[in-house]
């Protein structure tokens, strides 16, 4: 449903006196006033309007001296005998608002229009209270609006319960309370609703608060309808012409500021949702040909293209977080900037960057979850950069070709057996159960079992050590100490993840102390990230350029996430 929120003021009700409709109340300082030409009948009538209302109060409404020309009591007297006064009443300004909504050439409004009138009814009755004006407007519209609008117009529904709920019961000049009042109103409105706003009536504080809280609200589609204050139209009982204003540039700045805050908290998905909503808002304004954006259609089109581009980058970041390589490739396709950003960020760098992000966000469980993945990904890179893939069927399955390795590099094969025997003894495993490694004369049946699957980190680690031994001086400065410092945490993952105690920094410290982590050579929990950083540096020692540069660079830049965040913010601010 479409919602129309209207501030009601004392100039919204006019009564016919002689040949002209005179507002029952009027603020002399109201901005944008278009007065009649001097020395015209309208000019003279307007100049004498207060005197005319005073005479009307006394002679026709028979108000007491204390209530003469007081809007609250004028409208109360009219409402008490409404049928007598109906034909002499006009609601030019709000009628202009309603006609603007109902007479759209594109029939943009497909559903009913629910109208909420914001009026005042102070606990101690005040002369300018507008409570009775709401009922007069509603009764006039019920009788007369059908003659003013096309037959296929949306239905106008006055929601009396909402008007009552949001009646201002305090001094409407109290700025703080008025702002809170409108804040509470917009908090009740569904963000998906289309909201039209008219701030034309009420106190200055009411106008400011309604505008500010509407713009600040989370309603995606909102347009301000501003009646042009034309005295001649009011005097002749004609509906006011209206301008439609969207404040889209202000809302753009507000939206982009919030997007920036989300990106600084690494919430790429949340930022994407906000931009999707903003894109829908811009399309809503373009579809309705709002005057304030009509001349800016090229700017809006450019803004929409920018949003599409930035959203693609944000979705790439989300795909990276999900470790979804296929989605990454799909999103960057055809975008040179995103292809360049993606170029040197592979799995190990991505996992490390995620841990950087989660460390900043204090999401310790996510670090622990990714620690094992990072450990194994870095092992795979070491094997790759030391040409270990030559001895595997493929990188994915990690099947060591036994006969090929024995024939083409028997030293490597022997180094591998020796290193894994050391591992078996260090772990205290049963040598008989691992006799293929521990029995020196064990015969490998390569006809039946041509491959040995390097299925766990221990076998991979033994193979890495064999590659180092085989390279002799080429990799002598490569240290596997950082991996050994993570072994404790690799093994502790399952206990931590499945523990009902939760995972935070204190919990890690508790496990570290309880399980004698220091004696087992583990890094303290506050050094997990720095240990992972050292792993990247060790891998870089055997990597070729530019892979080496990429591995070293990611430690300081939050990897692809830092790149995409900075790129997105720069695009939005450009």
DOVEXKE-548529 format. One line per 3 residues: their letters; for each residue x, y, z of C-alpha. Coordinates in pm, whole numbers, plus 32768, in hexadecimal, padded with zeros to 4 digits. Layout:
N
a) X,Y,Z ~ ...
END
This chain:
574
xxx) 8000,8000,8000 ~ 806E,8164,7FB8 ~ 8083,8247,80E7
xxx) 804F,83C1,80ED ~ 80BE,8478,8227 ~ 8047,85E0,8242
xxx) 808C,86EE,8342 ~ 7F49,87B1,8377 ~ 7F5A,8927,83BB
xxx) 7E6B,8A48,83F1 ~ 7E6E,8AAE,8281 ~ 7DE3,895E,820F
xxx) 7C77,89BC,824E ~ 7BDC,8AE0,8193 ~ 7A79,8B63,81B1
xxx) 79BB,8C2D,80B0 ~ 797B,8D91,811F ~ 78DB,8E5F,800F
xxx) 796E,8DF0,7EC5 ~ 7AB8,8D68,7F4B ~ 7B38,8C47,801C
xxx) 7BFD,8CCB,8145 ~ 7CE9,8BEA,8211 ~ 7C75,8BC9,8379
xxx) 7DDB,8C01,83E6 ~ 7F1A,8C66,8338 ~ 8088,8C90,8391
xxx) 80FF,8DDB,8304 ~ 8265,8D58,82F4 ~ 8215,8C23,8226
xxx) 8324,8BFE,8117 ~ 82DE,8BF6,7FA1 ~ 81A5,8CCD,7FB5
xxx) 8129,8D46,7E61 ~ 8057,8E7B,7EA7 ~ 7F5A,8F1B,7DB9
xxx) 7FB7,904B,7CEF ~ 7F86,9193,7DB0 ~ 7E48,9257,7D73
xxx) 7D82,911E,7D18 ~ 7C4E,90A2,7DD2 ~ 7D0F,8F6E,7E40
xxx) 7E23,9046,7ED0 ~ 7D2A,910F,7F9E ~ 7C74,8FD7,8016
xxx) 7DBA,8F31,807C ~ 7E2B,9068,8133 ~ 7CE8,9065,81FE
xxx) 7CD5,8EED,823B ~ 7D08,8EFE,83B7 ~ 7BF1,8FFE,83D7
xxx) 7B0D,8F27,82FE ~ 7B47,8DF4,83DA ~ 7B0B,8EC1,8513
xxx) 79BD,8F39,848A ~ 7963,8DD7,841E ~ 79B6,8D57,857C
xxx) 78D3,8E50,8626 ~ 77B1,8E7A,8536 ~ 778B,8D1E,84A0
xxx) 7828,8C27,8591 ~ 77C0,8CED,86C7 ~ 7908,8CA3,8778
xxx) 794C,8D3B,88CB ~ 7A44,8E56,88E0 ~ 7B51,8D6D,8968
xxx) 7B2F,8C85,883C ~ 7B12,8D83,8723 ~ 7C04,8D38,8602
xxx) 7C96,8C12,86C2 ~ 7CC4,8AF1,85CC ~ 7C71,89DC,86BF
xxx) 7B21,8A74,8716 ~ 7AD3,8AE2,85B2 ~ 7AFC,897E,8532
xxx) 7A43,88ED,865C ~ 7916,89CC,8618 ~ 7918,8970,84A5
xxx) 7934,87FE,84F5 ~ 7812,8812,85EC ~ 772C,887B,84CD
xxx) 77F1,87F8,83A7 ~ 76D0,87C9,82B4 ~ 767C,893B,82CB
xxx) 77E0,89A6,8279 ~ 784E,8898,8183 ~ 7800,895A,8045
xxx) 78CC,8A83,80C1 ~ 7A03,89BB,8116 ~ 7B35,897C,803F
xxx) 7C77,88BF,808A ~ 7D46,894A,7F69 ~ 7EA1,88EA,7FDF
xxx) 7E65,877F,8042 ~ 7D79,8757,7F1A ~ 7E9C,87B4,7E3A
xxx) 7F6C,86A3,7EDF ~ 7E5C,859C,7EAE ~ 7E20,85FF,7D43
xxx) 7F96,85EE,7CFD ~ 7F96,8485,7D72 ~ 7E55,8422,7CC2
xxx) 7E8D,84CA,7B72 ~ 7FD9,8431,7B15 ~ 7FE1,83FC,799B
xxx) 809D,82B6,79BD ~ 7FB0,8226,7AC3 ~ 80E5,81EC,7B96
xxx) 801C,81AB,7CD1 ~ 7F71,805B,7CA8 ~ 7EE8,8026,7E06
xxx) 7E1E,80E7,7F07 ~ 7EAC,821C,7FAF ~ 7E9E,8219,8129
xxx) 7EA3,837C,81B4 ~ 7F2C,83D3,830B ~ 7EE8,8537,837C
xxx) 7FD2,85BC,8488 ~ 7F15,86AF,8566 ~ 7F3E,8747,86BF
xxx) 7E58,8721,87EB ~ 7F17,879A,891B ~ 7EB4,8727,8A76
xxx) 7E6A,8890,8AC9 ~ 7DA6,88FF,8993 ~ 7E64,89FE,88C7
xxx) 7DCA,8AF5,87CE ~ 7E8C,8A6D,86A2 ~ 7E45,88FB,86E2
xxx) 7DE0,884F,859E ~ 7D2C,871C,8626 ~ 7BD6,877D,859A
xxx) 7C69,87D8,8446 ~ 7CBB,8669,8408 ~ 7B4D,8605,8425
xxx) 7ADB,8727,8349 ~ 7BD6,86C5,823B ~ 7B6C,8559,8248
xxx) 79F9,85AD,822C ~ 7A33,86A1,810F ~ 7B03,85A4,804C
xxx) 79FE,8494,807A ~ 78F9,8573,7FD4 ~ 79BC,8635,7ED0
xxx) 7AFE,858C,7E64 ~ 7A5B,84A6,7D63 ~ 79FF,85D9,7C95
xxx) 7B65,8657,7C98 ~ 7C21,8521,7C24 ~ 7C0E,8423,7B05
xxx) 7B2B,82F4,7B26 ~ 7C4A,81FA,7B29 ~ 7D00,82AD,7C43
xxx) 7D7D,81E8,7D6F ~ 7C97,81DE,7E9A ~ 7CDF,82DF,7FAB
xxx) 7CC5,8248,8107 ~ 7CE0,8326,823B ~ 7D6B,8255,8354
xxx) 7CC3,82F4,8482 ~ 7D68,8203,8573 ~ 7EC3,8262,84F8
xxx) 7E6C,83D4,84FD ~ 7DF8,83AA,8664 ~ 7F2E,82E1,86C1
xxx) 8018,83E9,8637 ~ 7F60,851F,86AE ~ 8056,8608,875A
xxx) 7FE7,862E,88C4 ~ 80FB,871D,892B ~ 8177,8871,88BB
xxx) 81C6,883E,8745 ~ 82DA,8941,8766 ~ 83A0,885E,8850
xxx) 84AD,87F8,8758 ~ 853B,86CB,8810 ~ 83E8,862E,8855
xxx) 836B,8675,86F5 ~ 849E,85CD,865A ~ 846C,849F,873C
xxx) 82FA,8493,86DE ~ 8343,8479,8569 ~ 8461,8387,85A5
xxx) 836F,829D,8655 ~ 8277,82C6,8537 ~ 836E,825D,8429
xxx) 83ED,8140,84FE ~ 8292,80A4,84DA ~ 8291,80BD,835D
xxx) 82F7,7F8F,8290 ~ 8431,7FDA,81C9 ~ 8390,7F51,808C
xxx) 826E,8048,8090 ~ 825D,816C,7F9F ~ 8247,82A9,806F
xxx) 81DA,8401,7FFC ~ 8214,8520,80ED ~ 8183,867E,8101
xxx) 8222,8764,8201 ~ 8154,8897,819F ~ 8097,88C8,82E7
xxx) 80D5,88D6,845C ~ 81E9,8984,851A ~ 8343,89BF,848E
xxx) 83C2,88B2,857B ~ 82C2,87B9,84F1 ~ 832D,8803,838B
xxx) 849E,87DA,83DB ~ 8467,869B,84A0 ~ 8388,85F7,839A
xxx) 847F,8643,8283 ~ 85B0,85D4,8349 ~ 851C,8493,83D3
xxx) 8487,8433,8283 ~ 85D7,845A,81D6 ~ 8688,83A3,82F0
xxx) 858E,8284,82F5 ~ 85C7,8133,8251 ~ 84A3,815B,8161
xxx) 852F,8119,8008 ~ 8435,81DF,7F3B ~ 83D1,833A,7FAE
xxx) 836D,847B,7EFF ~ 831E,85CC,7F99 ~ 81EF,8684,7F0D
xxx) 8204,87FA,7F45 ~ 80D1,88D0,7EF9 ~ 812A,8A1F,7E5D
xxx) 809C,8B2C,7F3D ~ 7FD7,8BF3,7E3C ~ 7EED,8CE8,7EE8
xxx) 7E0A,8D12,7DBA ~ 7DCB,8B9B,7DA6 ~ 7D78,8B90,7F18
xxx) 7C8B,8CB9,7EFE ~ 7BD6,8C1A,7DD9 ~ 7BC3,8AC5,7E82
xxx) 7C9C,8A20,7D79 ~ 7D88,8901,7DCD ~ 7EF3,8967,7DF2
xxx) 7FF0,8909,7CEB ~ 80FA,8828,7D7F ~ 8269,87DF,7D50
xxx) 82FD,8688,7D8F ~ 8450,8678,7E35 ~ 851F,8543,7E7A
xxx) 8655,85C6,7F33 ~ 870A,84B0,7E7D ~ 8864,854B,7E94
xxx) 8846,856B,800B ~ 87CB,8406,8027 ~ 88E5,8395,7F44
xxx) 89E8,8431,802B ~ 8939,8395,8155 ~ 892F,823E,80AF
xxx) 8A9A,8246,8040 ~ 8B09,82B2,8199 ~ 8A5A,8184,8230
xxx) 8AE9,80A1,8121 ~ 8C44,8122,817A ~ 8C0D,80CF,82E9
xxx) 8BA0,7F6E,8290 ~ 8CCF,7F3E,81AF ~ 8DB5,7FB6,82C3
xxx) 8D20,7E9B,838F ~ 8D54,7DAF,8266 ~ 8BDE,7D79,8235
xxx) 8BDF,7D5A,80BB ~ 8A91,7CA5,80B2 ~ 89E4,7DAF,8185
xxx) 8A78,7EC2,80AB ~ 89FB,7E0E,7F74 ~ 889A,7DFA,8004
xxx) 889D,7F71,804C ~ 890F,7FC2,7EEC ~ 8808,7ED9,7E5C
xxx) 86FF,7F9B,7F1D ~ 8791,80E7,7EAC ~ 8790,8072,7D43
xxx) 861E,801E,7D68 ~ 85E0,8176,7DFB ~ 8684,8223,7CD3
xxx) 85B8,8152,7BE2 ~ 847D,81AD,7CA3 ~ 84CC,8320,7C78
xxx) 851C,82FB,7B07 ~ 83DD,8238,7AC6 ~ 830A,8348,7B68
xxx) 83AF,846A,7AB4 ~ 83D7,8531,7BF6 ~ 8419,869D,7BA0
xxx) 854A,86BF,7C7D ~ 85F8,859E,7BCC ~ 856F,85C9,7A6C
xxx) 8686,86B9,7A13 ~ 877E,85CF,7AB4 ~ 8720,8497,79F0
xxx) 887F,8479,7960 ~ 8912,8497,7ABE ~ 8825,838D,7B3B
xxx) 8878,82A6,7A1A ~ 89EA,82D5,7A61 ~ 89AA,8293,7BD1
xxx) 88F1,8152,7B82 ~ 8A0F,80D8,7AA4 ~ 8B03,8125,7BBC
xxx) 8A30,805E,7CB0 ~ 8A23,7F31,7BC7 ~ 8B9E,7F3C,7BA8
xxx) 8BDE,7F5E,7D1D ~ 8AE2,7E50,7D74 ~ 8B9C,7D62,7C8E
xxx) 8CDA,7DA4,7D56 ~ 8C28,7D70,7EA1 ~ 8B9A,7C29,7E22
xxx) 8CFA,7BBD,7DC2 ~ 8D63,7BFB,7F2A ~ 8C3E,7B2A,7FA9
xxx) 8C9D,7A13,7EB7 ~ 8E03,7A20,7F3A ~ 8D83,7A03,809F
xxx) 8CBB,78D2,8032 ~ 8DF0,7840,7F86 ~ 8D1C,782D,7E4B
xxx) 8E16,783C,7D2D ~ 8D0D,7806,7C24 ~ 8C43,7931,7C9E
xxx) 8D7D,7A09,7CAA ~ 8DD0,79B6,7B40 ~ 8C6B,79FD,7AD6
xxx) 8C5B,7B4E,7B87 ~ 8DA9,7BD7,7B0B ~ 8D6C,7B71,79A3
xxx) 8D88,7C9C,78BC ~ 8DF3,7D8A,79D3 ~ 8F61,7DE5,79AB
xxx) 8F7A,7E90,7AFF ~ 8EF2,7D62,7BB8 ~ 8FC7,7C73,7AEB
xxx) 90FB,7D3B,7B4F ~ 9097,7D39,7CBE ~ 9062,7BC1,7CB6
xxx) 91A1,7B75,7BF8 ~ 9290,7B0F,7D0B ~ 91A5,7AA9,7E22
xxx) 9192,7931,7E3A ~ 9104,7849,7F41 ~ 9215,7869,8046
xxx) 9218,79E5,8030 ~ 909D,79EC,803B ~ 9091,7914,8174
xxx) 919D,79E5,821B ~ 90E7,7B29,81C5 ~ 8FA5,7A97,8252
xxx) 9058,7A4F,8398 ~ 90D6,7BB8,839C ~ 8F71,7C31,8374
xxx) 8EE6,7B46,847B ~ 8FFA,7BA5,856D ~ 8F97,7D14,8549
xxx) 8E28,7CB9,8578 ~ 8E7E,7BDB,86A2 ~ 8DDA,7AAD,85FC
xxx) 8EC3,79AB,8690 ~ 8DF7,7879,862D ~ 8E16,78D9,84BE
xxx) 8F91,78F2,84E3 ~ 8FA4,7797,857E ~ 8EC6,7709,846C
xxx) 8FA6,7797,8359 ~ 90EE,774A,8406 ~ 90EF,75DF,8393
xxx) 9094,7641,8230 ~ 91AD,7741,822C ~ 92A3,7641,82B5
xxx) 9256,7547,81A0 ~ 9246,764D,808D ~ 93A0,76CB,80ED
xxx) 9425,7565,80E7 ~ 939E,753A,7F87 ~ 944D,767B,7F19
xxx) 9599,7608,7FA8 ~ 957B,74C2,7EE8 ~ 9523,7580,7DAB
xxx) 963E,767E,7DC4 ~ 973E,756B,7E0C ~ 96CE,74A9,7CD5
xxx) 962D,7399,7DA7 ~ 9504,738D,7CBB ~ 95E2,72DA,7BBF
xxx) 95C4,71A4,7C9A ~ 944C,71B8,7CD0 ~ 9333,7144,7BEE
xxx) 928D,7297,7C24 ~ 9288,73A7,7D26 ~ 9120,7368,7D8F
xxx) 913D,71F8,7DF2 ~ 92A4,7204,7E75 ~ 92F7,70A6,7DFC
xxx) 946E,706B,7E00 ~ 94DF,6F9E,7CD3 ~ 95AF,6E95,7D82
xxx) 965B,6DE6,7C5D ~ 9697,6F2E,7BA4 ~ 9737,6FCC,7CD8
xxx) 980E,6E99,7D1C ~ 988D,6E8E,7BB6 ~ 98BD,7003,7B79
xxx) 992A,707F,7CCF ~ 9974,6F63,7DBA ~ 9A24,7051,7EA9
xxx) 98DF,7110,7ED3 ~ 9827,6FC9,7F12 ~ 991F,6F5E,801C
xxx) 9919,70B7,80BE ~ 979E,709D,80CE ~ 97A4,6F46,8177
xxx) 98AA,6FBA,826E ~ 97EE,70FB,82C4 ~ 96A9,7044,82F8
xxx) 974D,6F42,83DB ~ 97C1,7066,84AE ~ 965D,70EB,84B1
xxx) 95CF,6F9A,851D ~ 96C4,6F83,863D ~ 968D,70EE,86A3
xxx) 9514,70BA,86AD ~ 9538,6F71,876A ~ 9479,6EAC,8668
xxx) 9486,6D2F,8655 ~ 95A8,6CD4,856E ~ 9509,6B87,850B
xxx) 93CF,6C33,8495 ~ 94AB,6D14,83C3 ~ 959A,6C06,834E
xxx) 959F,6C7F,81E5 ~ 966E,6DA1,826B ~ 971A,6D03,8397
xxx) 978A,6BB3,82FF ~ 98C1,6BF3,8230 ~ 9886,6ACB,8146
xxx) 9715,6B10,810C ~ 96BD,6ACE,7FA1 ~ 95CA,6BC6,7F02
xxx) 94D8,6B10,7E1D ~ 94C1,6C1E,7D13 ~ 93FA,6B3A,7C2D
xxx) 92DB,6B25,7D21 ~ 9316,6C72,7DD3 ~ 93CA,6D5F,7CE3
xxx) 9388,6E93,7DB7 ~ 93B1,6F02,7F1F ~ 92AE,7000,7F89
xxx) 9340,711E,8054 ~ 91FB,712A,8112 ~ 9257,71F3,8244
xxx) 933B,730B,82AF ~ 943B,7217,833D ~ 9475,7167,81F1
xxx) 947E,72B4,813B ~ 9572,733B,823C ~ 9656,720D,820F
xxx) 964B,723E,8097 ~ 969D,73B2,80C0 ~ 97C8,735D,819B
xxx) 983B,7261,8096 ~ 9822,736E,7F88 ~ 98F5,7457,8060
xxx) 99F7,7345,8098 ~ 99FA,72FB,7F25 ~ 9A2F,7469,7EC4
xxx) 9B64,7479,7FA5 ~ 9BE4,75E0,7FAF ~ 9ABA,766E,7EEC
xxx) 99CB,765F,8014 ~ 9AB2,7646,813F ~ 9A2D,778B,81D5
xxx) 98C2,7716,81C1 ~ 9839,76DA,8320 ~ 9709,7608,8373
xxx) 96FF,7686,84D9 ~ 95C9,7763,849F ~ 9500,7634,842F
xxx) 9570,7572,8562 ~ 94F9,7694,863D ~ 939F,766D,85A5
xxx) 9391,74F1,85CC ~ 9304,7511,872C ~ 91EC,75F6,86B4
xxx) 91A9,751C,8585 ~ 9166,73F8,866F ~ 90A0,74CD,8767
xxx) 8FAB,7546,865D ~ 8EAC,7431,8684 ~ 8EA0,7452,87FE
xxx) 8E7A,75CA,87E4 ~ 8D76,75C7,86CF ~ 8C9D,74BE,8774
xxx) 8CC4,7547,88D4 ~ 8B8C,75DA,8975 ~ 8C6B,76DF,8A1B
xxx) 8C8A,77AF,88E1 ~ 8DC7,7839,8846 ~ 8E65,7983,88A5
xxx) 8FC3,79FA,88FD ~ 8F9B,7996,8A69 ~ 8F2C,783A,8A04
xxx) 9060,7810,8927 ~ 9140,7877,8A47 ~ 908C,7781,8B2B
xxx) 90C6,7660,8A36 ~ 9230,76CB,89FF ~ 9279,76BB,8B74
xxx) 91A8,7585,8BBE ~ 923F,74B6,8AA4 ~ 93A6,752C,8AE2
xxx) 93BC,75DE,8995 ~ 9506,7686,89E7 ~ 95B0,7538,8A33
xxx) 9529,74AE,88EC ~ 95CD,75C5,8827 ~ 9489,767D,87D5
xxx) 947D,77F1,879D ~ 93B2,78B1,88A2 ~ 924E,7902,882E
xxx) 92A0,7A72,8806 ~ 93AE,7A12,8709 ~ 92D8,7943,861D
xxx) 92CA,7A51,8514 ~ 943A,7AA9,852C ~ 948F,7936,8509
xxx) 93B9,7924,83D1 ~ 946E,7A59,8352 ~ 95B9,79A4,8382
xxx) 9531,787D,82BB ~ 94EB,7965,8196 ~ 964E,79E8,81AC
xxx) 96DA,7887,81AD ~ 960B,7826,807C ~ 9684,7964,7FD0
xxx) 97EC,78EA,7FF2 ~ 97AF,77DA,7EF0 ~ 96B1,7896,7E1B
xxx) 96FE,7944,7CD5 ~ 96AF,7AAE,7C97 ~ 959E,7B3A,7C89
xxx) 9512,7A2B,7D6F ~ 9620,7A85,7E6C ~ 95B5,7BF4,7E69
xxx) 9448,7B96,7E8D ~ 948B,7AB8,7FBA ~ 9555,7BC5,8068
xxx) 9460,7CDC,8011 ~ 9327,7C35,8096 ~ 93AA,7C3E,81FC
xxx) 9381,7DB8,8207 ~ 924D,7DF7,8131 ~ 9131,7D0B,8194
xxx) 9162,7C6A,8043 ~ 904A,7C70,7F47 ~ 8F59,7CF8,804D
xxx) 9028,7E2F,808B ~ 9049,7E61,7F14 ~ 8ED4,7E37,7ED2
xxx) 8E6F,7F0F,7FF9 ~ 8F50,8030,7F92 ~ 8EE9,800C,7E26
xxx) 8D74,800F,7E7A ~ 8D8F,8141,7F5B ~ 8E5C,81FA,7E54
xxx) 8D5A,81A6,7D49 ~ 8C39,8226,7E1D ~ 8CF0,8365,7E7B
x) 8D68,83A4,7D17
END
